[in-house]
Amino acid sequence: MSKGIAILVGWENIQGVAHCATRLKIVLNDTCILDIKKSSMWRIMNQLLLRDLKK
Protein backbone atom coordinates (compact mmCIF):
# COMPACT_ATOMS: atom_id res chain seq x y z
CA MET A 1 0.00 0.00 0.00
CA SER A 2 2.87 2.39 0.72
CA LYS A 3 4.11 2.08 -2.87
CA GLY A 4 0.61 2.96 -4.10
CA ILE A 5 0.54 6.09 -1.96
CA ALA A 6 4.00 7.14 -3.10
CA ILE A 7 3.07 6.67 -6.73
CA LEU A 8 -0.13 8.68 -6.34
CA VAL A 9 1.46 11.69 -4.66
CA GLY A 10 4.80 11.39 -6.47
CA TRP A 11 7.98 10.01 -4.91
CA GLU A 12 9.77 13.34 -5.28
CA ASN A 13 6.86 15.17 -3.66
CA ILE A 14 7.20 13.38 -0.31
CA GLN A 15 9.03 15.47 2.28
CA GLY A 16 8.46 13.20 5.27
CA VAL A 17 6.36 10.36 6.65
CA ALA A 18 5.29 9.50 10.20
CA HIS A 19 2.88 6.89 11.55
CA CYS A 20 1.21 5.53 14.64
CA ALA A 21 -1.10 2.58 15.13
CA THR A 22 -4.07 4.17 13.34
CA ARG A 23 -2.76 6.97 11.14
CA LEU A 24 -0.24 7.68 8.43
CA LYS A 25 0.93 11.29 8.08
CA ILE A 26 2.62 12.28 4.84
CA VAL A 27 4.18 15.73 4.52
CA LEU A 28 4.27 16.88 0.90
CA ASN A 29 6.37 19.49 -0.85
CA ASP A 30 3.47 20.49 -3.12
CA THR A 31 -0.09 19.87 -1.92
CA CYS A 32 -1.60 21.29 -5.13
CA ILE A 33 -0.92 17.95 -6.80
CA LEU A 34 -3.47 16.33 -4.50
CA ASP A 35 -6.21 18.68 -5.64
CA ILE A 36 -5.64 17.55 -9.22
CA LYS A 37 -5.65 13.85 -8.37
CA LYS A 38 -8.06 13.85 -5.42
CA SER A 39 -11.10 12.14 -6.93
CA SER A 40 -9.23 9.25 -8.53
CA MET A 41 -6.76 9.01 -5.65
CA TRP A 42 -9.37 8.11 -3.04
CA ARG A 43 -10.91 5.49 -5.30
CA ILE A 44 -7.50 3.89 -5.90
CA MET A 45 -6.57 4.07 -2.20
CA ASN A 46 -9.77 2.25 -1.24
CA GLN A 47 -9.02 -0.45 -3.78
CA LEU A 48 -5.47 -0.87 -2.41
CA LEU A 49 -6.73 -1.07 1.16
CA LEU A 50 -9.36 -3.66 0.31
CA ARG A 51 -6.80 -5.71 -1.62
CA ASP A 52 -4.37 -5.68 1.32
CA LEU A 53 -7.08 -6.65 3.80
CA LYS A 54 -7.93 -9.73 1.72
CA LYS A 55 -4.35 -11.07 1.98
Secondary structure, DSSP 8 states (H G I E B T S, - for coil): -HHHHHHHH-GGGEEEEEE-SS-EEEEES-THHHHHHHHHHHHHHHHHHHHHHH-
